[in-house]
Every structure is written in structure tokens, then in C-alpha cells.
Amino acid sequence: MRKTENPGVMQRLKELEECAHKLATEQLETQHRAQLLEQERTVIRRLRSQRDALRTRVTAQSAGPMLDILTETRAISTPQSDQVDVRTTLLKERVKSLQDILEAYHLTGLSVKVRELNSTSTFCISTAYEGIYLDSYYLDIQMQHPRKIISHNIPAFIPLDQTALSYLQQDLPRFLDVLRDALNAYSSRRYQVEQLQELHTASLIGQVQRNAAYNLLKFRYQILCGDMEQDVQVKVVYRHLACCLPTGVTLTCTGADAESVNTKLECHRQLFEKMELYRVFDSLKLQEEVAVSSGIHSTVHSCDTSSCHSI
């Protein structure tokens, strides 16, 4: 005698199949987002490599360092009226060549403008993060020896006086490179904190505490330990002002058994040391979505098998 199928069980099976299909689709989308993120990181690494190569070529230009270029530009940019046309044309071509080299410096985040002939030049250091221009800083420098900084808008926590004492008189390009590295790292750290607070407000508990240089950060977020959510306190330190990634990370979870969370916290700590702040939470969110999807998919499969056996 044929058994009558239970409509309720069949409806439940249909719902489980739809749920499993939806979860599989979401998991594929999550994997696709992870692939796109990795592709973007590859592009960023390539562009950074090209930028560094350009900076190296600019520094090694046969026309000489920036100081020599500026001196020569000022010296020949205004030819005497009694010079012949050929001489004037050659001088103009030389000036154009030197200006092109200065434009190459600009592409690496540094530009200069002569304000007073043989006297003062304004140097502009432009900071950027992954192709996004952030801030510009200016220094008016008296070029006649002894060189002197006339005015600037460099933040107080950047050791400008110490850097000037070390490099300004004997190595102007080195002086500008050290400032550029410190300013660019500062803008990068600040941008990361801004993105973290903008994109992951729901993951944070309160605001990120930081100092003026953004090289000491403290914040809290929650992790799941079994069925309980626990607070994690994070302290991030950048020991050098030219660092974009942390040199020290401390994670503390006071409300849970240390052994149960030790592995998870160590994994999180390694992410903080290797990735930008907001990308750490991108990665954690992605891992959580994959884990939840896998767990639910396993539950659905178990229920599907059990229901089939009961028919």
C-alpha cells in the first residue's frame, strides 16, 4: 500500500531547498568580493612599485639633483636681450627640459615654485593614499646659504627642526624626502582611522581614541565566543612617524576565558599588523559571513536528510 505524502513535510523541504540555494548564491557573491579585493590589492602593489621606481629615476636624473635644477632654471630663465636668437632658443629648450624634470618630481608628491629670484622657493609636499590625494604642506625656504625655513604649515609633531638640522644645509633633497615620508604616513594613518569609523561604525564600541599624530590608537570591538559576545580592547602603536602599518598591536579580552579566545585574538592581531585598519574589519566581516553561511548550509543539509528519512 502506497504511503500518502505529507504536504507539510514537502512544503518544508521546498523552503529548505530555497534557503540552501539562497545561501549558496550569497557564498558565491562573498567569494567574488574577496577575489575583487585581492585584485585591487594587486593593482595597489603594482602602482606603488611604479611610483617608487619613478621616484628613484627622478632622484638619479642626469641633470642633477633638484637643487642644481632650480639653480640652473633661475640662472637661464631670463636671457640677456643682446643674445642671438639661436642662443635664446637653446636656453628656452633647456628651461623646458628642466621644468619637465620638476614636473616629474611633482608626480612623486613634491613640487616647487621660485618666488623670489635667487632667494626664496616654495616647496609643496602632496600626500596621497592609494591614489587619493589627501593634504598638501608648504615650506618657504631661503635658498641662499645658510638656508633657512621662512614659513611652513608642517604639523607640530613632525620633527621639522631636527630634520632641518640634519639635512637642510648639506642635502636638500634628502631633507624633503624625510618630510614627505613622515607626512605621507601621517595622512595615511589618519585616513585609515576615518575610513574605519565611517565604514565599520556598527563593529566598534564607541570612538577611536588617538593622539595628534595618529601613531597611538585605542578602540574596542566585539567578538563571538561560543554564544556570548565579548569586548576586545585594542591598542595600536606606530613606533616610527614614517610607518603606515602598526609596529605593535595589543588585544585584550577581559570578559572571557583566555584559552577559548587566545587563537582568535592571535589571528586578529596578525591581521592588524599586516593590513590597514579598516581592511582588517573587512576581512573579519568576510570570514564571519563565510562561517555563518557554511554553518547554516550544513544545518539545512542535515534537516534535508532528516526530512527525507521521515517521509
C-alpha positions, 0 to 999 in steps of 0.5 A: 500500500502506497504511503500518502505524502505529507504536504507539510513535510514537502512544503518544508523541504521546498523552503529548505531547498530555497534557503540552501540555494539562497545561501549558496548564491550569497557564498558565491557573491562573498567569494567574488568580493574577496577575489575583487579585493585581492585584485585591487590589492594587486593593482595597489602593489603594482602602482606603488612599485611604479611610483617608487621606481619613478621616484628613484629615476627622478632622484638619479636624473642626469641633470642633477639633483633638484637643487642644481635644477632650480639653480640652473632654471633661475640662472637661464630663465631670463636671457640677456636681450643682446643674445642671438636668437639661436642662443635664446632658443637653446636656453628656452629648450633647456628651461623646458627640459628642466621644468619637465624634470620638476614636473616629474618630481611633482608626480612623486608628491613634491613640487616647487615654485621660485618666488623670489629670484635667487632667494626664496622657493616654495616647496609643496609636499602632496600626500596621497593614499592609494591614489587619493590625494589627501593634504598638501604642506608648504615650506618657504625656504631661503635658498641662499646659504645658510638656508633657512625655513621662512614659513611652513604649515608642517604639523607640530609633531613632525620633527621639522627642526631636527630634520632641518638640522640634519639635512637642510644645509648639506642635502636638500633633497634628502631633507624633503624626502624625510618630510614627505615620508613622515607626512605621507604616513601621517595622512595615511594613518589618519585616513585609515582611522576615518575610513574605519569609523565611517565604514565599520561604525556598527563593529566598534564600541564607541570612538577611536581614541588617538593622539595628534599624530595618529601613531597611538590608537585605542578602540574596542570591538566585539567578538563571538565566543561560543554564544556570548559576545565579548569586548576586545580592547585594542591598542595600536602603536606606530613606533616610527612617524614614517610607518603606515602599518602598526609596529605593535598591536595589543588585544585584550579580552577581559570578559572571557576565558583566555584559552577559548579566545587566545587563537582568535585574538592571535589571528586578529592581531596578525591581521592588524599588523599586516593590513590597514585598519579598516581592511582588517574589519573587512576581512573579519566581516568576510570570514564571519559571513563565510562561517555563518553561511557554511554553518547554516548550509550544513544545518539545512543539509542535515534537516534535508536528510532528516526530512527525507528519512521521515517521509 
